[in-house]
């Protein structure tokens, strides 16, 4: 099996680290060699955060190069646009349509780009865009966007049964947040 590459991109504090941990745990449990690498940037100040999850028969490096990402899972639409050059020609972006103003927009130095979803689609990229924030709130917390996104991503892994995803959630999420995260995953999966 060739090595597969997943990038999880977002803004600090959105739960991308838990998402990558859960995904890495799931793939390891399915017998894959998995490497996870976290790059935080200015995550504590709401800056860009990227995590690489690479899996296959044998993986030697945790980092994905430009043009190699089979999936980009994005918590925010601007982050999807920022990392699009890493997408493989047959890759897919799974993104929340949420917009979070970066610091230059907050300070008034720039404006948030308009029609980003349309611009991404115009590149020819395959994109699965979903209002994950509304679904997370429906599950019980806006902080559950990460599990909504993983639920949506699970559609593209038909060989991994739903029970395996649920088991990974149970093993990675603290017990007091388990029901909330399961609901968020199901809402994303069934959206």
Secondary structure, DSSP 8 states (H G I E B T S, - for coil): ---EEEEEEEETTSSHHHHHHHHHHHHHHTT-EEEEEEE-TTGGGT-EEEEEEEEESS---S---TT-EEEEEESSHHHHHHTGGGEEEEEEEEEE------HHHHTTSS---SSHHHHHHHTT-EEEEE-HHHHHHHHT-GGGHHHHHHHHHGGG-TTS-HHHHHHHHHHHS-GGGHHHHHHHHHHHHH-
